[in-house]
Amino acid sequence: MSRVYNFSAGPAVLPEPVLKKAAGELLEYRDTGMSVMEMSHRSKAYDDIIQTTEYLLRDLMKIPDNYKVLFLQGGASSQFAMVPMNLMKKSRKADIVNTGTWTKRAIDEIKRYGNCNIIASSEDRNFSYIPKLDSGTFSPDADYFHICTNNTIEGTRYTTYPETGSVPLVADMSSNILSEVVDVSRFGIIFAGAQKNIGPAGLTIVIIREDLIGHAMDITPTMFNYKTHADNKSLYNTPPTYGIYMAKLVFEWLKDLGGVPGMQKINEEKAKVLYDFLDTSSMFKSPIAREDRSLMNIPFTASTKELEARFLAEAATNGFVQLEGHRSVGGMRASIYNAMPIEGVKKLVEFMKKFETANK
Ligand SMILES: *Cc1c(COP(=O)(O)O)cnc(C)c1O
């Protein structure tokens, strides 16, 4: 059995050179005589790993000095609660744009702690686009403004970000962090679960502007307070040590590829291969508004449910796996994160063309 082309939305494909490097170091990391998994998180060797990981991320994303990088657990889903608990201190009001499943989850959490003001929503058309925003409708006194920059399930992404003035912009970047160049200084908080574009599940990365730390509500559990983790350099308790090590290897791989600008170019090329085909095919279609299409998650449909089922089955036997659409939307979805090589996308399109001809 050889490695397949894995289009999973997450946990997702990792770069093969990274997996090989990790395999080579699995039993003994450098001269420590032990696996990274077996190391104290307070050892010299591990300190080196976590510091290098942070340094690499700062370098890749050009993170300004007045931001902290935190390595947490609990997934992006925990951030839906952690953000309001730490930021909703003044008006207890948060603005949010509802663009799908992941912002709905955030809305449910925000409502537990304060007022959630839905500025705009694309639910009227199955979240197939990003709503046009009018900054005149934003709450000037909101404690923060939440967006999901890439909607993993629905397949949309922001190409410009809302101008929120002095209101901190909070971004769930779980599925497109490090896929395109982003000006970190536009954001108060960026958070992301690792299992899409960074490494294995279990690590959650938070990039937070320093002035937003230290104002948590009194009810905030110690582990949900950003200050706890910022003051202790993500070592208040045991961090997900192996996940952080894997992130380091992914960051090194990304740096060698030309960093985020290099990666963005490849991602744009990759997505174009698939969208160009979808726009000319008479069997397969993209339901997403052209200007809002994700570079990372590409949902598509075939003309009938029967064809979709047959396509998924035949794709899998040909080594193109995990192409099922999310259980909430059906159809198909190709997630083509950073680690998916362009050959994988080209070969998938070749296969789709053959399938279309054979099933005319
Ligand atoms: C996957 C995902 C989540 C949920 O992440 P967990 O780590 O499973 O909590 C949240 N937001 C977005 C945009 C995602 O892609």
The ligand as an SDF file (V2000), in Angstrom:
LIG
                    3D

 15 15  0  0  0  0  0  0  0  0999 V2000
  -11.8490   22.7250   12.3340 C   0  0  0  0  0  0  0  0  0  0  0  0
  -12.3140   24.0760   12.6520 C   0  0  0  0  0  0  0  0  0  0  0  0
  -12.7660   24.4210   13.9320 C   0  0  0  0  0  0  0  0  0  0  0  0
  -12.8650   23.4230   15.0560 C   0  0  0  0  0  0  0  0  0  0  0  0
  -11.6130   23.0400   15.4620 O   0  0  0  0  0  0  0  0  0  0  0  0
  -11.4090   22.0330   16.7090 P   0  0  0  0  0  0  0  0  0  0  0  0
   -9.9300   22.0290   16.8110 O   0  0  0  0  0  0  0  0  0  0  0  0
  -11.9910   20.7250   16.2810 O   0  0  0  0  0  0  0  0  0  0  0  0
  -12.0890   22.5930   17.8810 O   0  0  0  0  0  0  0  0  0  0  0  0
  -13.1420   25.7270   14.1560 C   0  0  0  0  0  0  0  0  0  0  0  0
  -13.0850   26.6480   13.1950 N   0  0  0  0  0  0  0  0  0  0  0  0
  -12.6650   26.3440   11.9480 C   0  0  0  0  0  0  0  0  0  0  0  0
  -12.6160   27.4110   10.8960 C   0  0  0  0  0  0  0  0  0  0  0  0
  -12.2620   25.0490   11.6330 C   0  0  0  0  0  0  0  0  0  0  0  0
  -11.8480   24.7540   10.4050 O   0  0  0  0  0  0  0  0  0  0  0  0
  1  2  1  0
  2  3  1  0
  2 14  2  0
  3  4  1  0
  3 10  2  0
  4  5  1  0
  5  6  1  0
  6  7  2  0
  6  8  1  0
  6  9  1  0
 10 11  1  0
 11 12  2  0
 12 13  1  0
 12 14  1  0
 14 15  1  0
M  END
$$$$
